[in-house]
Amino acid sequence: MIIGIGRSPIAYRIRYTSFNNSKLLPYPLFYDNKKLLLTATNGYIYYLKELVKLKNIIKVALWPDNIDLDKAVKVVDISLLENITFVVPVHSLEQLEIVDKLKEFNFRVFTGYASDKKYRNYELGDFIKAAKTKKWYLGVSTKKELRELLMHNFDGFDITGYLFGTHENRKDFRVLMRNLEELLRTVSKPQGKQTTIFDFLENRAVNWGV
């Protein structure tokens, strides 16, 4: 089970401390830059170029929303991103074609399920049936969503600060570390086969077949 933490004060606090766990990927190891994507209608261009710049740092990144591979190859040399594992946000099940196309190019891919209903036009059951790759739960902010992803054996997820309670709790470093440790214990309980990020990436030849 891989846990991503997007660009946030929490990510920076974790990254620059001694807290280290191979299942936990704080930004930029997990790359999600919504601000860059929303800069303009062609924000995905800047986003893809940033991925190239950080290609030796990023382990897992969100694929830009609604962008198919044909558009991406016109912006950057896509082969430069071969070491990045992508999470493809699926807003409609038709967008599973984006996932399939990336797989054809031998990319490691998670199929991304949005926690917020306004970003998808399908239900969780439909997603579970349709997803043919490893599954990623996008934007986990409540214990209910955490229970849901564990129940349905998602392979990874990213969290928001809201998962850790109040603003005061997030500012208190000791409380934050306790909450993170509890989260890691929760996802490490036997709900299926668990793995570290290193096993996950190195064993891709075995694990990524459909």
Secondary structure, 3 states (H helix, E strand, C coil): CEEEECCCHHHHHHHCCCCCCCCEEECCCEECCHHHHCCCCCHHHHHHHHHHHCCCCCCEEECCCCCCHHHHCCCCCHHHHCCCEEEEECCCHHHHHHHHHHHHCCCCEEEEEECCHHHCCCCHHHHHHHCCCEEEEEEECCHHHHHHHHHCCCCEEEECHHHHCCHHHHHCHHHHHHHHHHHHHHHHCCCCCCCCHHHHHHCHHHHCCC
